[in-house]
Amino acid sequence: MKLRWSLLALALLALAAISAADREEEAIKQRLERVKDSDTGAWRKIPWTASLLDARRSSAREKKPLFLFTHDGNIETGRC
């Protein structure tokens, strides 16, 4: 009897794991589609400055936060 309940519990756990994996796979596929459909060139619309002082002045003048971005790589390829 214990073996029967153990096997039933194991089968239910396996079904739950498969179901969870299917839902996770679907969520990942949906997220990938949203990323593919997004505007990948939006970062080019940001008013970049090469000088931290100029950026601080613009930030104060526009009353917007300053975002400091540094990288070692090529931003065009996404490897930064």
Secondary structure, 3 states (H helix, E strand, C coil): CHHHHHHHHHHHHHHHHHHHHHHHHHHHHHHHHHHHHCCCCHHHHCCCCCCHHHHHHHHHHHCCCCCCCCCCCECCCCEC
